[in-house]
Amino acid sequence: MNDKAIHRLYRHFQELPISMRALFTGALLVLGLGYLFAAIYVFAAHSGADAKPGLSVEDIKITYSGSAETTALEKALRGPMSGMLPQRDLAAMLDWMREGANKRAYTADIEAIVEVNCLACHDGSNPHLSNLDGYDNISAVVAQDTGTDLYTLVRVSHIHLFGLTFIFFILGFIFSHAFLRPLWLKSLIILLPFGGVSIDVIGWYVTKVWTPFAWVVLIAGMINALSFAVMWLVSMYQMWFYRVPDHVRLRHEIGPNGTL
């Protein structure tokens, strides 16, 4: 099919009823807000793992493969849990771990901090959260960090794959009503995030055993975000502000000899 040809089933946004455009707009607004918060969460959860500000390839390596220079608890306290403790208590826990995490210092200074700030969630009642109740339990997460465990990766993988497939299907379906040429570019934009999501998830496992693959994970995430942004912006613009080309707008009125 050439770039001028229009499929008989194609309908541009502005050929759709107002009710459908309102439905698409509402879905795009909620999906856009959700993706924004997801991006903020990913940044907060993974940035700072290397004790440096910002999200880097090194952060991804440490998240999935671990680090000989840090512990699982320190990584959490520098990342997603950094806002859960007062700065004074956070500094005390980090100093305790750097000084060897011995039991005497734990009993004297750290146990009370953990009881006040951590045990509401990390008391051992939730199998998906680290148990921080008592020195024996907390010592397991101040040992050398080996990265995200396999069980957690599998659990998060199926949620990630199912959830993002639905999101990009809805977004791609809406975007399919946009007029964009060349046609191969439009199809590529729709397909890219599905490949990106698959590579991203597979990359978690590969990075765990071969850390340079973290670059691929980072690039796949950027491709997903860019595809989302392009489809969202183009769809919103063409739905309400775009002037459809005449050969598209008038195609049902043009006769076989090219006259109206």
Protein Blocks (a to p, Z undefined) as FASTA:
>chain_A
ZZkbccfkbccfklpcfklmmmmmmmmmmmmmmmmmmmmmmmmmmgoklopgcjdfklmm
mmmnopfkbcfklmmmmmmmmmmpcfklmmmmmmmmmnoopaklmmmmmmmmmmmmmmmm
mnopamkbccfehjklmmmmmcccebjafklmmmmmmmmmmmmmmmmmmmmmmmmmpccd
dfklmmmmmmmmmmmmmmmmmmmmmmmmomklmmmmmmmmmmmmmmmmmmmmmmmmmmmm
pccdfklmmmmmpcfkopZZ
